[in-house]
Structure formats: C-alpha cells, structure tokens
Amino acid sequence: MGRGTDILGGEAEIPIRKRIKVLVAKLGLDGHDRGAKVVARALRDAGMEVVYTGIRQTPEQVVNAALQEDVDVVGISILSGAHMALVPRVLELLREKGLEDVIVVVGGIIPSDDIPKLKAMGVKEVFIPGTPLNTIIEFIRRSVAAKRGEMG
C-alpha cells in the first residue's frame, strides 16, 4: 500500500500494483534457448519484470532463484524430453520452500499425453511450439491477477 489522496482530499491508503515478475528457466541438459529468450523478451516488452536463468539449470537452482527473486511465475522451457522427471521435482521443491502460490508454466516439446499429467501435478499451463506470444502473455496476466484477487 502507498499513501495517496482520497476523493475528498484526505489521506488514504492506495494499493500499489506490483509488476508481474516472471522467472524463465531452461531446465536440464537442453542447451537450446532461442524460444525461451523470445518468450522472455515478449514478456518484458509486455511490461513484466523477467529474470532469465540461462541454460542447464537444475530444479534446485530454479527454485532457489524463484525464492530469491520473489517471482509470481516460473516459466520452464524444456525440449529434452526430461519434463516428466524434472518438472515434478521443481513443483516438489516449490512446495517445500513454501512457494505453493507461484504459478508454474511449461513450454517446449511436450507430448500431448503428458500435458494433463503435468497439469494434474500443479503446472498451470503448457505451451507447445507455435503458441502465439500474446496467448502466453495474456494467460500470465490473467493468472497473476486471479492469484492476487485483482479484477481483469
């Protein structure tokens, strides 16, 4: 909350809307990060604060960065096929660190059969190659607004 002036000229507490903060991480041994960088730039251009961790991150590194950076969203990019081993570990570590409210989204080469499994584990959404950037941006905006109890 910040201090401001109400409509009658008196002082009032005015909520300060925090910018959405997104951690974009390349999980596992996958070294291809062009897509992650494109998404990170689009999110930044859309007014979000973006932290990009770089390639070859472990689940522990991703969760520690999410904790240190106090992010709203963790976006995991994974192309290696190890998503069913690495993403559940990230979700487990987030819970252990008390970060259950952090929204987790996954992007990359994810077989359609694995998408419902990831969502059942706690992944909020999975974006496959070809997903329009605006779709990702709007999903994150809506999800964070809902988490914060904000209207549209």
C-alpha positions in Angstrom: 0.0 0.0 0.0 1.1 3.5 -0.6 -0.1 6.9 0.6 -2.4 9.0 -1.6 -5.3 11.4 -1.5 -8.9 10.2 -1.5 -11.7 11.9 -3.5 -12.4 14.3 -0.6 -8.8 15.5 -0.3 -7.9 13.4 2.7 -5.1 10.9 3.0 -5.9 7.3 2.0 -4.1 4.0 1.6 -3.9 3.3 -2.1 -2.9 -0.2 -3.3 0.3 -0.2 -5.3 0.1 -2.7 -8.1 3.3 -4.7 -8.3 4.6 -5.5 -11.8 4.3 -9.2 -12.7 7.7 -10.9 -12.1 8.5 -14.0 -14.2 11.5 -16.3 -13.9 12.3 -18.0 -17.2 14.4 -21.1 -16.8 16.0 -23.7 -19.1 15.7 -26.9 -17.1 18.0 -29.9 -17.6 20.8 -30.5 -20.1 18.9 -28.9 -23.1 21.1 -26.1 -24.4 18.7 -24.7 -27.0 17.4 -21.4 -25.6 16.2 -19.4 -28.5 12.5 -20.0 -27.7 13.0 -19.2 -24.0 14.7 -15.9 -25.0 12.0 -15.0 -27.4 9.3 -15.6 -24.7 11.4 -13.7 -22.1 11.7 -10.7 -24.4 8.0 -10.7 -25.2 7.1 -10.8 -21.5 9.5 -7.9 -20.8 8.1 -5.9 -23.8 4.6 -6.5 -22.3 5.7 -4.7 -19.1 6.6 -7.7 -16.9 9.8 -8.0 -15.0 11.7 -11.0 -16.3 14.6 -12.9 -14.8 16.3 -15.4 -17.2 18.4 -18.0 -15.5 20.2 -19.3 -18.5 20.7 -22.9 -19.8 21.3 -26.1 -18.0 19.6 -25.3 -14.7 18.8 -27.9 -12.0 15.4 -27.9 -10.3 17.2 -26.7 -7.1 18.7 -23.7 -8.9 15.4 -22.8 -10.5 13.5 -22.9 -7.1 16.3 -21.1 -5.3 16.2 -18.3 -7.9 12.4 -18.2 -7.6 12.7 -17.7 -3.9 15.4 -15.1 -4.0 13.7 -13.1 -6.8 10.2 -13.3 -5.2 8.6 -14.2 -8.5 4.9 -14.6 -9.4 5.5 -17.1 -12.2 8.1 -19.7 -13.0 8.3 -20.4 -16.8 10.2 -23.6 -17.6 11.4 -24.2 -21.1 12.3 -27.8 -21.8 13.0 -29.5 -25.1 14.9 -32.5 -24.0 12.1 -34.9 -23.1 13.0 -34.9 -19.4 9.9 -32.9 -18.4 8.3 -35.8 -16.5 11.3 -36.1 -14.3 12.4 -32.5 -13.8 9.1 -30.6 -13.6 7.7 -32.7 -10.7 10.9 -32.0 -8.8 10.5 -28.3 -9.3 6.9 -28.5 -8.1 8.0 -30.5 -5.0 10.8 -28.1 -4.1 8.5 -25.1 -4.5 6.1 -26.7 -2.0 9.0 -27.5 0.4 10.1 -23.8 0.2 6.5 -22.5 0.9 6.1 -21.2 -2.7 2.8 -23.0 -3.5 1.4 -19.8 -4.8 4.0 -19.4 -7.5 2.4 -20.1 -10.9 4.3 -22.7 -12.9 4.0 -22.8 -16.7 5.9 -25.1 -19.1 6.8 -24.6 -22.7 8.6 -26.7 -25.2 8.3 -30.1 -26.8 5.7 -31.8 -24.6 3.8 -34.8 -25.9 0.0 -34.3 -25.8 -0.4 -37.3 -23.5 1.9 -35.6 -20.9 0.1 -32.3 -20.7 -2.8 -33.5 -18.5 -0.3 -35.3 -16.3 1.7 -32.1 -15.8 -1.4 -30.1 -15.0 -2.6 -32.7 -12.5 0.8 -32.3 -10.7 0.3 -28.5 -10.5 1.5 -27.0 -13.7 -0.9 -24.2 -14.6 -0.5 -24.3 -18.3 1.7 -26.0 -21.0 2.6 -24.0 -24.2 3.7 -26.0 -27.2 5.8 -24.7 -30.1 3.7 -22.3 -32.2 1.7 -20.9 -29.3 1.2 -17.1 -30.1 3.2 -15.0 -27.7 0.1 -12.9 -26.9 -1.6 -16.1 -25.7 1.2 -16.7 -23.2 1.3 -13.0 -22.1 -2.5 -12.9 -21.6 -2.5 -16.2 -19.7 0.1 -15.0 -17.3 -1.7 -11.7 -16.8 -5.0 -13.4 -16.0 -3.4 -16.0 -13.8 -1.5 -13.5 -11.7 -4.5 -11.2 -11.5 -6.6 -14.1 -10.2 -3.9 -15.1 -7.7 -3.7 -11.5 -6.4 -7.5 -11.2 -6.3 -7.5 -8.3 -8.8 -10.2 -7.7 -11.3 -9.5 -8.2 -15.0 
